[in-house]
Amino acid sequence: MKNLKYIYISLGILAFTACNDPEDVDLEPEVMAEALVELNAGSADFSTYVSLGNSLTAGFTDNALFIAGQENSIPNLLSTKFALVGGGAFSQPLMNDNIGGLLAGGTQLEGFDPRLVFGGAGPVNLADVIGPVDPTTDIILNNPTGPFNNMGVPGAKSFHLLAPGYGNAANLAAQLANPYFVRMTGTTPDARILELAMAQSPTFFSLWIGNNDVLGHALSGADGTNPMTDQPTFDFAINTLVTTLTSAGAKGVMANIPYVTTIPHFTTVPHDPIDPAENDFAAQVPTLNTVFGALNQVYTALGETNRIVVFSDSTNNAVVIKDEALIDISAQITGAFNANPGFPVFVTQLGLPEAAAPLVASLLGTAYGQSRAATENDLLVLPSSNVIGKVNEESFAAFSAANLPPAVAGQFSVEGVTLPLADKWVLTPEEQDEINAVTTQFNATIASAASAAGLAFVDANQLLQDLASGGVTDGDFTLTANLVTGGGFSLDGVHLTARGYALMANEFMKSIDATYETNFEASGSLFNIGNYPTNYSPALQ
């Protein structure tokens, strides 16, 4: 495998990032340059600003929540501009460090890890660069005290903002609570996110929610373990949120949901990452083509030529994937091999006795009943780069239990080569279409709710599509959706960098200008995105 070398260009990245360490950037609210015209609040009242949302409004970046990221969150950035026209104090549930990760009673919470950093060739865990790290944010021992103006809760879906007990630690075991919201509920553990927001009597709000209603499904490769929210539930949540937030006359701004298929988490790993020059792969090609040659004959006989796999010893090779949209022909493959008098001879070429032929036929049928070579239309999720070309331990154990020798068990357990990549690693075109169709429907709900309530609206979906299709220029900087080098997306490929958040904050202010006759843009009050980093130093703790 290429060990991620096909994704990043190290020397270029080192030059690109050298001047972007946090210590080189003033993270304090910037002093506004001489205004073109005097800044005014138009018809908006920013005296009590509250933001509701998820990780994108909490300041999540590099796969973690930490102080520096929170300070550069969209709501916190906006609050510094709102303060210039009557906005009040803005409080956030700050983490305890710049490490990221969460503890519960001193124990690391699974899935809530320290942040990623740039390791010279790509994203790596912080500990891989600086050694052991000790997160200090403990949801049982040291939660901050609210109320909080930034009610962005990483991981929250639309309906979670209405759910009682979502911040109650007693509900964590049943997966009905969110550790990040547990930090925010204080003495009212069953309070709803919307309830805590309304308790502050907001005069202005921002609402960017709904991403996780589709994102979780996409991140799991659409394997069904994290289904998308159904339309009636989403509609009810959005309309309830808007009706409640505007019930006392508050004005606000909403943003829609990006197509997840335009973000680098899904567009970085190519469909053909297997370089024959790596790990002596070229030497294995004849054997692989012998195995797949037998399968290809069956595919051809069944009229399933779209499933044919042929490896090359001179050009990059596509991974082999499992495509659940394909008809399962496991039984046909097994039957064809068992009926072929030459198959036992083939089995002996694998170092097995002829008597093992029925077992091998069954194993091959099960493994390749819904497999095919990936195409450029398939999207591999970013974590797939960590498994492609490696031996799957579960598969190895299963083959070993079937009395295959260890060498053979290993040969048939190589992820993306002899073992088709599981559904969780790939978004097929059909899955992409489904996700984008639901996103479009959800976005129609958001746009309709914003319009009916007279709220400002940010087309975040279009902005991120622009990042992915050539880039967005703001001042002297052009951001793209390329992982690491593009400057817009952080190392997790999902969340924005501080510079990306500053770009988005400018879009929020432009939409507020258009709706409430403020003049953030005309007065020269937008952010200079160059003042915000594209990465954080590993030394930042």
C-alpha positions as CSV (number, residue, x, y, z in Angstrom):
1,M,0.0,0.0,0.0
2,K,1.0,3.6,-0.3
3,N,0.8,4.5,3.4
4,L,-1.1,7.7,2.6
5,K,1.8,8.9,0.4
6,Y,-0.6,9.1,-2.5
7,I,-2.7,11.6,-0.6
8,Y,-0.2,14.2,0.5
9,I,2.8,16.0,-0.9
10,S,5.0,16.5,2.1
11,L,7.5,19.1,0.9
12,G,4.7,21.3,-0.4
13,I,2.8,21.0,2.8
14,L,5.7,21.9,5.0
15,A,6.2,25.1,3.1
16,F,2.4,25.8,3.1
17,T,2.0,25.3,6.8
18,A,5.2,26.9,8.1
19,C,3.6,30.3,8.7
20,N,0.3,29.0,10.0
21,D,1.2,27.8,13.4
22,P,-1.1,29.2,16.1
23,E,1.7,31.0,17.7
24,D,2.2,33.0,14.5
25,V,-1.4,34.2,14.6
26,D,-3.1,36.7,16.8
27,L,-6.2,34.9,17.9
28,E,-7.6,37.9,19.8
29,P,-10.5,39.7,18.2
30,E,-9.0,41.7,15.4
31,V,-9.1,45.5,15.5
32,M,-11.3,46.7,12.7
33,A,-9.5,48.8,10.0
34,E,-10.8,52.2,9.3
35,A,-14.4,51.7,8.2
36,L,-15.6,52.6,4.8
37,V,-18.8,53.7,6.4
38,E,-20.0,53.7,10.0
39,L,-21.0,50.2,11.2
40,N,-24.7,49.9,12.2
41,A,-27.0,47.2,13.5
42,G,-29.8,47.9,11.0
43,S,-33.0,46.4,12.4
44,A,-31.2,43.6,14.3
45,D,-30.7,43.6,18.1
46,F,-27.5,41.8,19.0
47,S,-27.7,42.5,22.7
48,T,-28.2,38.8,23.6
49,Y,-26.9,36.5,20.9
50,V,-27.4,32.7,21.3
51,S,-26.2,30.1,18.8
52,L,-27.7,26.6,18.4
53,G,-26.1,23.8,16.3
54,N,-23.7,21.0,16.4
55,S,-19.9,20.5,15.9
56,L,-19.8,23.1,13.1
57,T,-20.9,25.8,15.5
58,A,-19.1,24.4,18.5
59,G,-15.7,25.0,16.9
60,F,-14.9,21.3,16.4
61,T,-11.8,20.9,14.2
62,D,-9.1,18.3,13.6
63,N,-11.5,15.6,15.0
64,A,-11.8,17.2,18.4
65,L,-13.1,20.0,20.5
66,F,-10.5,22.1,22.3
67,I,-10.0,25.7,23.5
68,A,-8.3,27.2,20.4
69,G,-10.9,25.7,18.1
70,Q,-13.7,27.0,20.3
71,E,-12.3,30.5,20.3
72,N,-12.3,30.4,16.5
73,S,-15.9,29.0,16.3
74,I,-18.3,30.8,13.9
75,P,-20.5,32.0,16.8
76,N,-17.6,33.3,18.9
77,L,-16.2,35.1,15.8
78,L,-19.6,36.6,15.1
79,S,-20.0,37.8,18.7
80,T,-16.9,39.9,18.4
81,K,-18.5,41.8,15.5
82,F,-21.9,42.0,17.1
83,A,-20.2,43.5,20.2
84,L,-19.3,46.5,18.0
85,V,-23.0,47.3,17.5
86,G,-24.5,46.6,20.9
87,G,-23.8,42.9,21.3
88,G,-23.3,41.6,24.9
89,A,-20.9,39.1,26.4
90,F,-20.7,35.7,24.7
91,S,-20.0,32.6,26.9
92,Q,-18.8,29.2,25.6
93,P,-18.5,25.8,27.4
94,L,-14.7,25.9,27.0
95,M,-12.8,22.6,27.2
96,N,-10.0,22.5,29.8
97,D,-7.1,22.2,27.4
98,N,-6.0,22.3,23.8
99,I,-5.5,18.5,23.7
100,G,-9.1,17.5,23.1
101,G,-10.7,14.3,24.2
102,L,-13.1,13.6,27.0
103,L,-12.8,11.7,30.3
104,A,-15.5,10.4,32.6
105,G,-14.3,10.0,36.1
106,G,-10.8,9.8,35.0
107,T,-11.4,7.2,32.2
108,Q,-11.0,8.1,28.6
109,L,-14.4,8.0,26.8
110,E,-14.3,5.7,23.7
111,G,-14.5,7.7,20.5
112,F,-13.7,11.0,22.2
113,D,-10.0,11.2,21.4
114,P,-7.4,14.0,21.4
115,R,-7.0,16.1,18.3
116,L,-5.3,15.2,15.1
117,V,-2.2,17.0,13.9
118,F,-0.1,17.1,10.8
119,G,2.6,14.4,11.0
120,G,4.7,15.3,8.0
121,A,2.8,13.2,5.5
122,G,-0.8,13.5,6.7
123,P,-3.1,13.5,9.8
124,V,-1.9,11.6,12.8
125,N,-2.9,11.4,16.4
126,L,-1.4,14.0,18.6
127,A,0.4,11.4,20.8
128,D,2.2,10.1,17.7
129,V,4.0,13.4,17.4
130,I,4.6,14.6,21.0
131,G,4.3,11.3,23.0
132,P,1.7,10.4,25.6
133,V,-1.0,13.1,26.2
134,D,-3.4,13.4,29.1
135,P,-6.7,15.1,28.4
136,T,-8.1,17.0,31.3
137,T,-11.7,17.7,30.4
138,D,-13.8,15.3,32.6
139,I,-17.6,15.4,32.2
140,I,-18.0,14.0,35.8
141,L,-15.3,16.0,37.6
142,N,-14.9,19.5,36.1
143,N,-17.8,20.8,34.0
144,P,-18.0,24.5,33.4
145,T,-20.9,26.7,34.7
146,G,-23.5,28.2,32.3
147,P,-25.5,29.7,30.9
148,F,-23.7,29.4,27.5
149,N,-24.4,31.6,24.5
150,N,-22.8,28.9,22.3
151,M,-25.2,26.0,22.5
152,G,-23.4,24.1,19.7
153,V,-23.2,20.4,20.7
154,P,-21.0,18.1,18.6
155,G,-22.9,15.1,17.4
156,A,-26.3,16.6,17.8
157,K,-29.0,15.9,15.2
158,S,-32.0,18.2,14.7
159,F,-34.3,16.5,17.0
160,H,-31.7,16.3,19.8
161,L,-32.2,20.0,20.4
162,L,-35.7,19.2,21.6
163,A,-34.8,16.0,23.5
164,P,-35.1,15.9,27.4
165,G,-32.3,14.1,29.1
166,Y,-29.8,14.5,26.2
167,G,-27.5,16.1,28.7
168,N,-28.0,13.7,31.6
169,A,-25.0,11.6,32.4
170,A,-27.3,8.8,33.7
171,N,-28.5,8.3,30.0
172,L,-25.0,7.8,28.6
173,A,-24.9,4.0,29.0
174,A,-28.2,3.8,26.9
175,Q,-26.7,6.2,24.3
176,L,-29.5,8.6,24.9
177,A,-27.2,11.4,26.1
178,N,-24.3,13.3,24.6
179,P,-21.1,13.8,26.7
180,Y,-20.6,17.3,25.3
181,F,-24.0,18.4,26.4
182,V,-23.6,16.7,29.8
183,R,-20.9,19.4,30.3
184,M,-23.5,22.1,29.7
185,T,-26.6,21.2,31.7
186,G,-25.3,21.7,35.2
187,T,-27.9,21.4,37.8
188,T,-30.7,20.8,35.2
189,P,-29.5,17.6,33.6
190,D,-32.8,16.9,31.8
191,A,-33.0,20.4,30.3
192,R,-33.3,20.5,26.5
193,I,-30.8,22.4,24.3
194,L,-33.6,24.7,23.1
195,E,-34.8,25.2,26.6
196,L,-31.4,26.4,27.8
197,A,-31.2,28.7,24.8
198,M,-34.6,30.3,25.4
199,A,-33.9,30.8,29.1
200,Q,-31.5,33.5,28.0
201,S,-34.2,35.5,26.2
202,P,-32.2,35.8,23.0
203,T,-32.7,38.9,20.8
204,F,-30.7,37.3,18.0
205,F,-29.8,33.7,17.2
206,S,-28.0,31.6,14.7
207,L,-29.2,28.1,13.9
208,W,-27.1,25.7,11.9
209,I,-28.4,22.2,12.5
210,G,-29.2,19.1,10.4
211,N,-25.7,18.1,9.2
212,N,-25.6,15.1,11.5
213,D,-29.1,14.0,10.3
214,V,-27.3,12.8,7.1
215,L,-23.6,12.9,8.0
216,G,-23.6,10.0,10.5
217,H,-25.1,7.7,7.8
218,A,-22.5,8.8,5.3
219,L,-19.6,8.4,7.7
220,S,-20.6,4.8,8.3
221,G,-20.5,4.2,4.5
222,A,-24.3,4.0,4.5
223,D,-24.1,0.6,6.1
224,G,-27.3,1.0,8.0
225,T,-25.8,1.4,11.5
226,N,-26.6,5.1,11.7
227,P,-29.7,5.8,9.6
228,M,-30.7,9.2,8.3
229,T,-33.4,11.1,10.1
230,D,-36.9,10.6,8.5
231,Q,-38.4,13.6,6.8
232,P,-41.4,14.1,9.2
233,T,-39.1,14.1,12.2
234,F,-36.7,16.6,10.6
235,D,-39.5,18.9,9.5
236,F,-41.1,18.9,13.0
237,A,-37.7,19.6,14.6
238,I,-36.8,22.5,12.3
239,N,-40.2,24.2,12.4
240,T,-40.4,23.8,16.2
241,L,-37.0,25.3,16.7
242,V,-37.7,28.3,14.4
243,T,-41.2,28.9,15.9
244,T,-39.9,28.8,19.4
245,L,-36.8,30.9,18.8
246,T,-38.8,33.7,17.1
247,S,-41.7,33.5,19.5
248,A,-40.6,36.6,21.5
249,G,-39.5,38.6,18.4
250,A,-35.9,37.5,18.1
251,K,-34.3,37.8,14.7
252,G,-31.7,35.3,13.4
253,V,-29.8,33.5,10.7
254,M,-30.0,29.9,9.5
255,A,-27.7,27.8,7.3
256,N,-28.4,24.7,5.3
257,I,-26.7,21.3,5.0
258,P,-23.7,20.7,2.7
259,Y,-23.7,17.7,0.4
260,V,-21.4,15.4,2.3
261,T,-20.1,14.0,-0.9
262,T,-18.2,17.3,-1.6
263,I,-16.1,17.2,1.6
264,P,-12.6,15.7,1.7
265,H,-13.5,12.9,4.1
266,F,-15.1,11.3,1.1
267,T,-13.0,12.6,-1.8
268,T,-9.4,12.2,-0.6
269,V,-8.7,8.5,-0.9
270,P,-8.7,7.5,-4.6
271,H,-10.5,4.4,-5.8
272,D,-7.2,3.1,-7.2
273,P,-4.7,3.5,-4.4
274,I,-2.8,0.2,-4.8
275,D,0.6,1.0,-6.3
276,P,2.3,-2.1,-7.7
277,A,5.7,-0.6,-6.7
278,E,4.7,-0.7,-3.0
279,N,5.2,-3.7,-0.8
280,D,6.2,-6.0,-3.7
281,F,2.7,-5.9,-4.9
282,A,3.7,-6.4,-8.5
283,A,5.2,-9.8,-7.6
284,Q,1.8,-10.9,-6.3
285,V,-0.2,-9.9,-9.4
286,P,0.2,-13.2,-11.2
287,T,-1.2,-15.2,-8.3
288,L,-4.0,-12.7,-7.7
289,N,-5.0,-12.8,-11.4
290,T,-5.0,-16.6,-11.2
291,V,-7.5,-16.4,-8.3
292,F,-9.7,-13.7,-9.9
293,G,-9.3,-15.3,-13.3
294,A,-11.3,-18.2,-12.0
295,L,-13.9,-15.9,-10.6
296,N,-14.0,-13.8,-13.8
297,Q,-14.9,-16.9,-15.8
298,V,-17.9,-17.4,-13.5
299,Y,-18.9,-13.7,-13.8
300,T,-18.7,-13.9,-17.6
301,A,-20.8,-17.0,-17.7
302,L,-23.4,-15.3,-15.6
303,G,-23.4,-12.1,-17.7
304,E,-21.9,-10.1,-14.7
305,T,-18.9,-8.7,-16.5
306,N,-19.1,-5.5,-14.5
307,R,-17.7,-7.5,-11.6
308,I,-14.5,-8.6,-13.3
309,V,-11.3,-7.8,-11.4
310,V,-7.9,-7.7,-13.1
311,F,-4.7,-6.5,-11.4
312,S,-1.9,-4.7,-13.1
313,D,1.8,-4.8,-12.3
314,S,2.5,-1.5,-13.9
315,T,-0.3,0.9,-13.0
316,N,-2.3,1.7,-9.9
317,N,-5.0,-0.8,-9.1
318,A,-8.6,-0.2,-7.9
319,V,-9.6,-1.7,-4.6
320,V,-12.1,-4.6,-4.6
321,I,-15.3,-3.6,-2.7
322,K,-18.5,-5.2,-1.6
323,D,-21.5,-3.6,-3.3
324,E,-24.7,-4.5,-1.6
325,A,-26.7,-3.1,-4.6
326,L,-25.4,-6.1,-6.6
327,I,-27.4,-9.4,-6.7
328,D,-25.8,-11.9,-4.3
329,I,-24.4,-14.7,-6.5
330,S,-22.6,-16.5,-3.8
331,A,-24.4,-19.8,-4.4
332,Q,-23.8,-19.6,-8.2
333,I,-20.1,-19.0,-7.6
334,T,-19.8,-21.9,-5.2
335,G,-21.8,-24.2,-7.5
336,A,-19.8,-23.3,-10.6
337,F,-16.5,-24.1,-8.8
338,N,-17.8,-27.3,-7.4
339,A,-19.0,-28.4,-10.9
340,N,-15.7,-27.5,-12.5
341,P,-13.4,-30.6,-12.7
342,G,-10.4,-28.4,-12.9
343,F,-11.1,-26.6,-9.7
344,P,-9.4,-29.1,-7.4
345,V,-6.2,-28.7,-9.4
346,F,-6.5,-24.9,-8.9
347,V,-6.8,-25.5,-5.2
348,T,-3.6,-27.4,-5.1
349,Q,-1.9,-24.4,-6.6
350,L,-2.8,-22.6,-3.4
351,G,-0.9,-25.2,-1.4
352,L,-4.0,-27.0,-0.3
353,P,-5.1,-30.6,-0.9
354,E,-7.7,-31.4,-3.5
355,A,-10.0,-32.5,-0.8
356,A,-10.2,-28.8,0.3
357,A,-11.9,-27.8,-3.0
358,P,-15.5,-27.8,-1.7
359,L,-14.5,-25.6,1.3
360,V,-12.5,-23.2,-0.9
361,A,-15.5,-23.0,-3.3
362,S,-17.8,-22.1,-0.5
363,L,-15.4,-19.5,1.0
364,L,-14.9,-17.8,-2.4
365,G,-18.6,-17.8,-3.1
366,T,-19.3,-16.1,0.3
367,A,-16.5,-13.6,-0.1
368,Y,-17.2,-12.5,-3.7
369,G,-20.9,-12.9,-4.1
370,Q,-21.4,-9.1,-4.2
371,S,-17.9,-7.8,-5.1
372,R,-16.5,-5.7,-7.9
373,A,-13.6,-3.4,-8.6
374,A,-14.1,0.1,-7.4
375,T,-14.6,2.8,-10.0
376,E,-13.9,6.6,-10.0
377,N,-17.6,7.0,-9.1
378,D,-17.2,5.3,-5.7
379,L,-16.1,7.3,-2.7
380,L,-13.9,5.8,-0.1
381,V,-14.2,7.2,3.4
382,L,-11.0,8.7,4.8
383,P,-10.4,6.0,7.5
384,S,-10.3,3.4,4.7
385,S,-6.7,4.5,4.0
386,N,-5.7,2.9,7.3
387,V,-7.0,-0.6,6.4
388,I,-6.4,-1.0,2.7
389,G,-3.8,-3.6,2.1
390,K,-3.8,-4.8,5.7
391,V,-4.9,-8.3,6.9
392,N,-8.3,-8.2,8.4
393,E,-8.0,-10.1,11.7
394,E,-11.6,-11.3,11.8
395,S,-11.4,-12.7,8.3
396,F,-8.0,-14.3,9.2
397,A,-9.6,-16.0,12.2
398,A,-12.6,-17.2,10.3
399,F,-10.4,-18.8,7.5
400,S,-8.1,-20.3,10.2
401,A,-11.1,-21.8,11.9
402,A,-12.0,-23.4,8.6
403,N,-8.6,-25.2,8.8
404,L,-6.9,-23.1,6.1
405,P,-3.1,-22.7,6.8
406,P,-2.1,-19.3,8.2
407,A,-0.4,-18.3,5.0
408,V,-3.5,-19.0,2.9
409,A,-5.8,-17.4,5.5
410,G,-3.7,-14.3,5.4
411,Q,-3.6,-14.2,1.6
412,F,-7.4,-14.2,1.4
413,S,-7.9,-11.6,4.1
414,V,-6.1,-8.6,2.6
415,E,-8.5,-5.6,2.8
416,G,-9.4,-4.2,-0.6
417,V,-7.4,-6.9,-2.4
418,T,-8.5,-10.4,-1.7
419,L,-11.1,-9.3,0.9
420,P,-13.6,-6.9,-0.6
421,L,-13.8,-3.7,1.4
422,A,-17.0,-3.8,3.6
423,D,-19.9,-1.4,3.0
424,K,-18.7,0.9,5.8
425,W,-15.7,1.9,3.9
426,V,-17.3,2.9,0.7
427,L,-20.2,5.2,-0.6
428,T,-21.4,3.7,-3.9
429,P,-23.1,6.0,-6.5
430,E,-26.5,4.7,-5.4
431,E,-25.7,5.6,-1.7
432,Q,-24.4,9.0,-2.7
433,D,-27.6,9.7,-4.7
434,E,-29.7,8.7,-1.7
435,I,-27.8,10.9,0.7
436,N,-27.8,13.9,-1.6
437,A,-31.5,13.5,-2.3
438,V,-32.4,13.5,1.4
439,T,-30.0,16.5,1.9
440,T,-31.9,18.4,-0.8
441,Q,-35.2,17.7,0.9
442,F,-33.9,18.8,4.3
443,N,-32.5,21.9,2.7
444,A,-35.9,22.8,1.3
445,T,-37.3,22.5,4.8
446,I,-34.6,24.8,6.2
447,A,-35.0,27.4,3.4
448,S,-38.8,27.4,3.8
449,A,-38.6,27.8,7.5
450,A,-36.1,30.7,7.3
451,S,-38.2,32.4,4.6
452,A,-41.5,32.1,6.5
453,A,-39.9,33.6,9.6
454,G,-38.1,36.4,7.7
455,L,-34.7,35.1,8.8
456,A,-31.4,35.5,7.2
457,F,-30.2,32.5,5.2
458,V,-26.7,31.1,4.4
459,D,-26.3,28.7,1.6
460,A,-23.5,26.7,3.2
461,N,-24.1,23.9,0.8
462,Q,-23.2,26.1,-2.2
463,L,-20.2,27.5,-0.5
464,L,-18.7,24.1,0.2
465,Q,-19.5,23.0,-3.3
466,D,-17.5,26.0,-4.5
467,L,-14.7,25.0,-2.2
468,A,-14.7,21.5,-3.8
469,S,-15.0,22.7,-7.4
470,G,-12.1,25.1,-7.7
471,G,-12.0,27.1,-4.5
472,V,-13.3,30.3,-2.9
473,T,-11.3,33.5,-2.8
474,D,-11.6,35.9,0.1
475,G,-9.2,38.8,0.2
476,D,-5.7,37.5,-0.6
477,F,-6.5,33.9,0.1
478,T,-8.1,31.1,-1.9
479,L,-9.4,28.1,0.0
480,T,-10.2,24.7,-1.5
481,A,-11.6,21.4,-0.3
482,N,-8.3,19.6,-0.6
483,L,-7.3,17.9,2.6
484,V,-4.3,19.5,4.3
485,T,-3.3,21.7,1.4
486,G,-6.6,23.4,0.7
487,G,-6.8,25.4,3.9
488,G,-10.6,25.1,4.2
489,F,-11.0,21.8,5.9
490,S,-9.3,20.5,9.0
491,L,-7.5,17.2,9.3
492,D,-10.6,15.1,9.8
493,G,-11.9,16.0,6.4
494,V,-15.3,17.0,7.8
495,H,-14.9,20.1,9.9
496,L,-13.5,23.5,8.8
497,T,-10.2,25.0,9.8
498,A,-10.1,28.3,11.8
499,R,-9.6,30.0,8.5
500,G,-12.6,28.1,7.0
501,Y,-14.7,29.1,10.0
502,A,-13.7,32.7,9.4
503,L,-14.8,32.4,5.8
504,M,-18.1,31.0,6.9
505,A,-18.6,33.7,9.5
506,N,-18.2,36.3,6.7
507,E,-21.0,34.5,4.8
508,F,-23.2,34.7,7.9
509,M,-22.6,38.5,8.1
510,K,-23.3,39.0,4.4
511,S,-26.6,37.2,4.8
512,I,-27.4,39.3,7.9
513,D,-26.6,42.4,5.9
514,A,-29.0,41.4,3.2
515,T,-31.9,40.7,5.6
516,Y,-31.5,43.2,8.4
517,E,-29.8,46.1,6.7
518,T,-26.7,45.9,8.8
519,N,-23.5,46.8,6.9
520,F,-20.8,44.5,8.1
521,E,-19.5,44.1,4.6
522,A,-19.9,47.7,3.4
523,S,-18.2,49.1,6.6
524,G,-15.2,46.8,6.1
525,S,-16.0,44.8,9.1
526,L,-15.7,41.3,7.6
527,F,-12.9,39.1,8.8
528,N,-9.5,39.0,7.1
529,I,-9.4,35.2,6.9
530,G,-5.6,35.3,6.6
531,N,-5.5,36.2,10.3
532,Y,-6.7,32.7,11.2
533,P,-4.7,29.5,11.0
534,T,-5.1,26.6,8.8
535,N,-3.5,24.2,11.4
536,Y,-2.6,24.1,15.0
537,S,0.8,23.3,16.3
538,P,1.3,19.9,18.1
539,A,2.9,21.9,20.9
540,L,-0.3,23.8,21.6
541,Q,-1.7,22.4,24.9
